[in-house]
Amino acid sequence: SSKYVKASGKTEIKEIASTCNGCSSKCGIIGHIKNGRLWKLTGHPDHPSSKGKLCARGHGYATLVYSKERLTQPLKRVGEGKFEPISWDQAYKEIADKLNTIIKENGPGVVSLTEDPRATGKFYSPRFIQALGSPNYYTHHVVCSNSRDAGFFHTLGVTATSADIGSSKYIMFIGRSYGDAIRPSSVQSLADAKEKGAKIVIVDPRLNNTGNFANEWLAIRPGTDLALVLAMSHVLIKQNLYDTEFIKNYSIGFEEYAKELENYTPEWAEKLTGISADTITRIATDMGKAKPKALIEQSWRGAFGCNYENSTETGRAVALFNAMLGNIQQQGGSIIGAKSHLGALDPAKYPSPKKPELKKAGQEEFPLAYEEQGVATIVAKNAMEGKMKAAIFHHANPALGYGNPKYMKKAFSKMDLIVTIDVQMSETALLSHYILPDVTYIERDEAIESLSGKTPGIALRQQMVEKVHPETKPIHQIYSELAKACGFSQYFNFSLDELNEAMLAPTGITYQQLRQKGTIMFPDMTVELGKMPELKTPSKKVEFSSEKFKEAGFSPIVKWGEPKVSPKEDSFRLITGKQAIHSHSQTANTPILMQITKDYDLERIWMNPVRAKDLGIKDGDLVEVKSSEAVSKVRVKVTERIHPEAIFVPSHYGITSPYQKTAVGVGFGYMEHVPFDFEARSGAGNIQEVIVKVRKVKG
Amino acid sequence: MARYGMMIDTRKCVGCYACRVSCQMQNELPVEVSFIKFHEIETGVFPNVKNEIFAVQCQHCEDAPCESVCPTKATYTTEDGIVLVDPEKCIGCKYCMVACPYQARTQDHLTGVVEKCRFCVDLVAEGKQPACVSTCISTARIFGDLDDPNSEVSKAIIKYNAKPLRQDLGKTKIYYVR
């Protein structure tokens, strides 16, 4: 074999710039192609998320292209878990016929499309569902950041800010862990900030892997983050350390909020959070003194993305705390990013489908949810009630990851048509009537991606190798061909290249240049720090009091609210989070990544030694985890790094699809224990409103 | 001639395994074979806890014990101080695995060859960084010539007072900051 090694050593290596699909950050990557095969990846040096580096997922997930467990041909369901291969033409025809019949009988409001969006999907998926006459386009945000998005959007007019970490002097993370849910450049900026002497505080019921960078870990009682932020806001006012000029010029409703904050003393918060009043006062004071180069990082899922009944209010309180520090659009503060100016297809030549007049399902019930992402689990609820008849799932696994799997399975069984477009046999695919095999991200070109941030830019995902399985197709082709079968090919009468050329037109960059570089940034368009932009809230200012919340039947100002459920002395709250080597359930079946889980027993639940001792549990013991919804068996990692009130379970395991041979049976899926639910304000999944009991079992 | 070495700053390591996977890809290793292993040391009592993470690979010892015990001279040290294994000479006897104080050697079950970190000698020959270094998301790893007092790695070792993992086990070319 060493002769082959030597021979391959002389082979010319082709390098192709593209973007990663290991998580939603879509870092810039360079694929190194040897003999027509993907050999390895390196981080794209110009891409703002990778900056020349890649995480373990970025390297390892690319091996998916050569997985033996990919979907290789269109499949039709012929019984529970049973499928037979059919031709693309037959699949298109049957899906189109069913869609048209369902819409004819029920109207277009009963069909939906859900995805974890990537560049091509962002353009094609909403267009496709709109061509069917339906507004029902959803994303995975319902179990990611719906609460934060709603809280931020109605306060600052954007669903998220970015944090100018590298220049900040005082950084607080609430549940967010740069070291576990990785963007390489974010970790690097944190390392830079630390080197420059920034103070870093982690608020989390568990000491996460960003702990090495933290000056201080506040082991908060899970579900009480809102109390901490309210009390810190109280201190800013008491100590007169808030930015009065900023409040005067750029906000509304501050007086009302300040009055409400009088209730929320550090002593009050100490009882709820378990963090001493002195610590709360000290940290708030120090942050006030460091302003505007001080911030609470905005998170994604973190502690208030979708976890608790009070999470949207936590999102609002965090945005407002940052506003009180006057850090919006300041160096070392919270940045409202700029977007690239990209072109669009000529509407005369390429007509767009009409925007549906119907309201997106879920908006009536959750008017505060950010409409573009929607409340994806409403698809299941409406299906259960007979109001949703068809669902298309692209690059999404809601049957396992969005809501309680038992509930989802039952709800999906009531739909007349489920189509899943994916690369592997997910739990959602298993419940579908038709499965259409996508190519992997290593085998396709995509639409141009707009990168927004402090400096905007564009990135392109490109095909690196010839497709491995001849009967797989890229998503843009699937949509265009299915559109033809449905009878609206006029809305997809362009090629992907034509779309990309049209998007590029205003930038002065040629398609060839972009293909060569992969990522191009626009430094001339960098946001001007120190200059407050006009906000997209109704008042065009920071809203300490929100009419939108009032209209929706909620308090216009943030108030403390308890989480929905709380553990007792003999039970735990089940909390979840990411590990650096996986993303949701999509990466679990990657042997090179799952081997790390196996080598280091990473699927174990974490338990505090005090609780473990009470229950007679030792490190490595097998236990039973029981909730109102399910019973699971798993081994325990006994560690001082976790709050006694909680057990922590990594969020990537519990694959049940037998087709995913590497991942099936490893660990358990936390979602099995989460009651199907909607947070009242944003519709998010309330995924940490779960109480479990744990007992030792033999094994 | 150089004497290549590395510094690993454990205060910056988040235990993300990027180095392990990029190394496996670079060296085209089977998924079960890894040149980098991770050790965690948790100290303190909740909520005053510290967790240190040590990424450990071949330390490229001076007078490497694995080299002196190798019956076929398959293990050798290059002029640049990199300890390597010649796969054509290795008979898979595992003597080196026993001799290694860091348990840094692993047998490739497909080829039978006992393998370990090579400091990405091919990349280094091209003037590039080893894969584990170039991908490290927090720049916890610095690589370079230990004999050059002006190299980034030499300066960092002095600045942070970096030390071998186990000073009692002989001189190595990987230094750790704690």
Interface residues (C-beta under 8 A of the other chain):
Chain A: S1 S2 V5 G9 W39 K40 L41 T42 G43 G52 K53 L54 C55 A56 G58 H59 G60 Y178 G179 D180 I182 P184 V187 Q188 L190 A191 L207 N209 T210 G211 N212 F213 W217 L218 A219 A580 I581 P591 I592 L593 Q595 I596 D599 Y600 N608 P609 V610 T639 E640 R641 I642 H643 P644
Chain B: T10 R11 K12 C13 V14 G15 C16 Y17 A18 R20 V21 S22 Q24 M25 Q26 E28 V31 E32 S34 F38 E42 G44 V45 F46 P47 V49 K50 N51 E52 I53 P87 E88 T111 D122 A131 S134 T135 C136 I137 S138 T139 A140
